[in-house]
Amino acid sequence: MDKMQKVLVLLALLCHSLIVHAGGSHGGIEHQVKAAFLYKFAGYVEWPATAFPAPDENFHIGVVSADDVADELVRLSDNIRINERPVSIKRFSTTDRVSGVQMLFVGRQAEQQLQRILQQVDSAPVLTVTESEGALEAGSIINFVPVEDYIRFEISIARANRCDIKISARLLNVALNIQKRS
């Protein structure tokens, strides 16, 4: 079983059979689920060629204020390819200038700076994923939402279109909420 298959199996197991309590004693499971979701999202998203400065460029995932998720992404990244590209993880603090990524995950600890961070990649072809209430309104494309004991997500099609990112109907079909206007 290759690394991507392991990620998919992990995602399926975690999403369907484990209970996740946001911020509770299952925080380790929560960051594993979110990391698996991030890799899974990439399989249902199409980036324009301009998202990559060179044909052999790695697929870069940036992470702001979510070290547990970044650690899990690194742990899972061996032999994973997104759009036939090796994956690399870049960590940013809330004060760093974010650039050079195709996907950006902003943890809830950066909630106070969320709008400023998202403005840095405003209309660039970057899939932004967050976990804060009101994040779609702040400019995120995908936002994790706790629903009962599970992690779900909502999507802003308007923001994705603005960033020239195409989201598969298959991913839209499983979203909790779809925002069509900004």
C-alpha positions as a Markdown table, in Angstrom:
| # | Residue | x | y | z |
|---|---|---|---|---|
| 1 | Met | 0.0 | 0.0 | 0.0 |
| 2 | Asp | 1.5 | 3.3 | -1.0 |
| 3 | Lys | 1.5 | 6.4 | 1.1 |
| 4 | Met | -1.5 | 8.1 | -0.6 |
| 5 | Gln | -3.5 | 4.9 | -0.1 |
| 6 | Lys | -2.6 | 5.0 | 3.5 |
| 7 | Val | -3.7 | 8.6 | 3.8 |
| 8 | Leu | -7.0 | 7.7 | 2.1 |
| 9 | Val | -7.6 | 4.7 | 4.4 |
| 10 | Leu | -6.7 | 6.8 | 7.5 |
| 11 | Leu | -9.2 | 9.5 | 6.3 |
| 12 | Ala | -11.9 | 7.0 | 5.8 |
| 13 | Leu | -11.4 | 5.3 | 9.1 |
| 14 | Leu | -11.2 | 8.6 | 11.0 |
| 15 | Cys | -14.1 | 10.2 | 9.3 |
| 16 | His | -16.5 | 7.2 | 9.6 |
| 17 | Ser | -15.6 | 5.4 | 12.8 |
| 18 | Leu | -13.8 | 7.7 | 15.2 |
| 19 | Ile | -15.4 | 10.5 | 17.2 |
| 20 | Val | -13.5 | 13.7 | 17.1 |
| 21 | His | -14.0 | 16.3 | 19.9 |
| 22 | Ala | -12.7 | 19.7 | 18.7 |
| 23 | Gly | -10.4 | 20.9 | 21.4 |
| 24 | Gly | -11.1 | 18.0 | 23.7 |
| 25 | Ser | -9.0 | 15.0 | 24.7 |
| 26 | His | -9.0 | 13.7 | 21.1 |
| 27 | Gly | -7.0 | 16.6 | 19.8 |
| 28 | Gly | -4.4 | 14.2 | 18.3 |
| 29 | Ile | -7.1 | 12.6 | 16.3 |
| 30 | Glu | -8.4 | 15.9 | 15.2 |
| 31 | His | -5.1 | 17.1 | 13.7 |
| 32 | Gln | -4.7 | 13.7 | 12.0 |
| 33 | Val | -8.1 | 14.1 | 10.4 |
| 34 | Lys | -7.4 | 17.6 | 9.3 |
| 35 | Ala | -4.1 | 16.6 | 7.7 |
| 36 | Ala | -5.7 | 13.7 | 5.9 |
| 37 | Phe | -8.5 | 16.0 | 4.7 |
| 38 | Leu | -5.9 | 18.5 | 3.3 |
| 39 | Tyr | -4.2 | 15.8 | 1.2 |
| 40 | Lys | -7.7 | 14.5 | 0.1 |
| 41 | Phe | -8.8 | 18.0 | -0.9 |
| 42 | Ala | -5.9 | 18.3 | -3.3 |
| 43 | Gly | -7.2 | 15.4 | -5.2 |
| 44 | Tyr | -10.4 | 17.2 | -5.9 |
| 45 | Val | -9.0 | 20.6 | -6.8 |
| 46 | Glu | -7.5 | 21.8 | -10.1 |
| 47 | Trp | -4.9 | 24.6 | -10.0 |
| 48 | Pro | -4.0 | 26.8 | -13.0 |
| 49 | Ala | -0.5 | 26.2 | -14.5 |
| 50 | Thr | 0.5 | 29.7 | -13.2 |
| 51 | Ala | 0.3 | 28.3 | -9.6 |
| 52 | Phe | 3.7 | 26.7 | -10.2 |
| 53 | Pro | 6.7 | 28.8 | -11.1 |
| 54 | Ala | 8.5 | 25.8 | -12.8 |
| 55 | Pro | 7.3 | 22.5 | -14.3 |
| 56 | Asp | 9.3 | 20.5 | -11.8 |
| 57 | Glu | 8.3 | 22.6 | -8.8 |
| 58 | Asn | 7.2 | 20.8 | -5.6 |
| 59 | Phe | 3.6 | 21.2 | -4.4 |
| 60 | His | 4.0 | 23.4 | -1.3 |
| 61 | Ile | 1.6 | 23.3 | 1.6 |
| 62 | Gly | 1.9 | 26.2 | 4.0 |
| 63 | Val | 0.8 | 26.0 | 7.6 |
| 64 | Val | 0.2 | 29.0 | 9.9 |
| 65 | Ser | -0.3 | 28.4 | 13.7 |
| 66 | Ala | -1.0 | 24.7 | 13.6 |
| 67 | Asp | 2.1 | 22.8 | 14.4 |
| 68 | Asp | 0.3 | 19.5 | 15.2 |
| 69 | Val | -1.3 | 19.6 | 11.7 |
| 70 | Ala | 2.1 | 20.5 | 10.1 |
| 71 | Asp | 3.8 | 17.7 | 11.9 |
| 72 | Glu | 1.2 | 15.2 | 10.7 |
| 73 | Leu | 1.4 | 16.6 | 7.1 |
| 74 | Val | 5.2 | 16.0 | 7.3 |
| 75 | Arg | 4.8 | 12.5 | 8.7 |
| 76 | Leu | 2.4 | 11.6 | 5.8 |
| 77 | Ser | 4.3 | 13.4 | 3.1 |
| 78 | Asp | 6.8 | 10.7 | 2.2 |
| 79 | Asn | 6.1 | 9.4 | -1.3 |
| 80 | Ile | 2.9 | 11.5 | -1.6 |
| 81 | Arg | 2.5 | 13.3 | -4.9 |
| 82 | Ile | -0.1 | 16.0 | -5.7 |
| 83 | Asn | -0.6 | 16.6 | -9.4 |
| 84 | Glu | 2.5 | 14.4 | -10.0 |
| 85 | Arg | 4.6 | 16.7 | -7.8 |
| 86 | Pro | 6.4 | 15.9 | -4.6 |
| 87 | Val | 5.0 | 17.6 | -1.5 |
| 88 | Ser | 6.8 | 19.9 | 0.8 |
| 89 | Ile | 5.5 | 21.6 | 4.0 |
| 90 | Lys | 6.3 | 25.2 | 4.9 |
| 91 | Arg | 5.6 | 26.6 | 8.3 |
| 92 | Phe | 4.8 | 30.2 | 8.8 |
| 93 | Ser | 4.2 | 32.3 | 11.9 |
| 94 | Thr | 1.4 | 34.9 | 12.0 |
| 95 | Thr | 4.0 | 37.6 | 11.3 |
| 96 | Asp | 5.6 | 36.0 | 8.3 |
| 97 | Arg | 4.9 | 37.0 | 4.8 |
| 98 | Val | 3.1 | 34.0 | 3.2 |
| 99 | Ser | 4.2 | 33.1 | -0.3 |
| 100 | Gly | 5.3 | 30.3 | -2.6 |
| 101 | Val | 2.5 | 27.8 | -1.6 |
| 102 | Gln | -0.4 | 26.2 | -3.5 |
| 103 | Met | -2.3 | 25.3 | -0.4 |
| 104 | Leu | -2.4 | 27.2 | 2.9 |
| 105 | Phe | -3.8 | 26.0 | 6.2 |
| 106 | Val | -4.4 | 28.6 | 8.9 |
| 107 | Gly | -5.0 | 27.2 | 12.4 |
| 108 | Arg | -7.5 | 28.7 | 14.8 |
| 109 | Gln | -4.7 | 30.2 | 16.9 |
| 110 | Ala | -4.3 | 32.8 | 14.1 |
| 111 | Glu | -7.9 | 33.7 | 14.2 |
| 112 | Gln | -7.2 | 37.3 | 15.2 |
| 113 | Gln | -4.8 | 37.7 | 12.2 |
| 114 | Leu | -6.9 | 35.6 | 9.8 |
| 115 | Gln | -8.1 | 38.3 | 7.5 |
| 116 | Arg | -4.6 | 39.8 | 7.2 |
| 117 | Ile | -3.0 | 36.4 | 6.5 |
| 118 | Leu | -5.6 | 35.6 | 3.8 |
| 119 | Gln | -5.2 | 39.0 | 2.2 |
| 120 | Gln | -1.6 | 38.0 | 1.5 |
| 121 | Val | -2.8 | 35.4 | -1.0 |
| 122 | Asp | -6.0 | 37.2 | -1.9 |
| 123 | Ser | -6.5 | 36.3 | -5.6 |
| 124 | Ala | -3.4 | 34.1 | -6.0 |
| 125 | Pro | -4.1 | 30.4 | -7.0 |
| 126 | Val | -3.8 | 29.2 | -3.4 |
| 127 | Leu | -6.3 | 26.8 | -1.8 |
| 128 | Thr | -6.9 | 28.4 | 1.6 |
| 129 | Val | -8.2 | 26.1 | 4.3 |
| 130 | Thr | -9.1 | 27.4 | 7.8 |
| 131 | Glu | -10.8 | 26.3 | 11.0 |
| 132 | Ser | -12.3 | 29.5 | 12.4 |
| 133 | Glu | -15.9 | 30.7 | 12.6 |
| 134 | Gly | -16.6 | 33.3 | 9.9 |
| 135 | Ala | -13.5 | 32.3 | 7.9 |
| 136 | Leu | -15.3 | 32.1 | 4.5 |
| 137 | Glu | -16.4 | 35.7 | 5.0 |
| 138 | Ala | -12.7 | 36.6 | 5.8 |
| 139 | Gly | -11.6 | 35.1 | 2.5 |
| 140 | Ser | -11.0 | 31.4 | 3.0 |
| 141 | Ile | -12.0 | 28.8 | 0.3 |
| 142 | Ile | -12.5 | 25.8 | 2.7 |
| 143 | Asn | -13.3 | 26.0 | 6.4 |
| 144 | Phe | -13.4 | 23.1 | 8.8 |
| 145 | Val | -16.6 | 23.2 | 11.0 |
| 146 | Pro | -17.2 | 21.1 | 14.1 |
| 147 | Val | -20.6 | 19.4 | 13.8 |
| 148 | Glu | -21.6 | 17.4 | 16.9 |
| 149 | Asp | -18.6 | 15.1 | 17.3 |
| 150 | Tyr | -17.3 | 15.3 | 13.7 |
| 151 | Ile | -15.3 | 17.6 | 11.6 |
| 152 | Arg | -17.1 | 18.8 | 8.4 |
| 153 | Phe | -16.2 | 21.6 | 6.0 |
| 154 | Glu | -17.8 | 24.4 | 4.1 |
| 155 | Ile | -16.6 | 25.8 | 0.8 |
| 156 | Ser | -16.7 | 29.3 | -0.9 |
| 157 | Ile | -17.1 | 28.7 | -4.6 |
| 158 | Ala | -16.9 | 32.5 | -5.1 |
| 159 | Arg | -13.5 | 32.7 | -3.5 |
| 160 | Ala | -12.2 | 29.6 | -5.4 |
| 161 | Asn | -13.3 | 31.2 | -8.7 |
| 162 | Arg | -11.6 | 34.5 | -7.8 |
| 163 | Cys | -8.4 | 32.5 | -7.2 |
| 164 | Asp | -8.8 | 30.5 | -10.5 |
| 165 | Ile | -9.1 | 27.3 | -8.6 |
| 166 | Lys | -11.6 | 24.7 | -9.8 |
| 167 | Ile | -13.2 | 22.5 | -7.2 |
| 168 | Ser | -14.7 | 19.1 | -8.2 |
| 169 | Ala | -18.4 | 18.6 | -7.9 |
| 170 | Arg | -17.5 | 15.4 | -5.9 |
| 171 | Leu | -16.0 | 17.5 | -3.2 |
| 172 | Leu | -18.8 | 20.1 | -3.3 |
| 173 | Asn | -21.3 | 17.2 | -2.9 |
| 174 | Val | -19.9 | 16.3 | 0.6 |
| 175 | Ala | -19.5 | 19.9 | 1.9 |
| 176 | Leu | -21.7 | 20.9 | 4.8 |
| 177 | Asn | -22.3 | 24.3 | 3.3 |
| 178 | Ile | -21.5 | 26.0 | -0.1 |
| 179 | Gln | -21.2 | 29.7 | -0.3 |
| 180 | Lys | -21.8 | 30.8 | -3.9 |
| 181 | Arg | -21.4 | 34.6 | -3.4 |
| 182 | Ser | -18.7 | 36.6 | -1.6 |
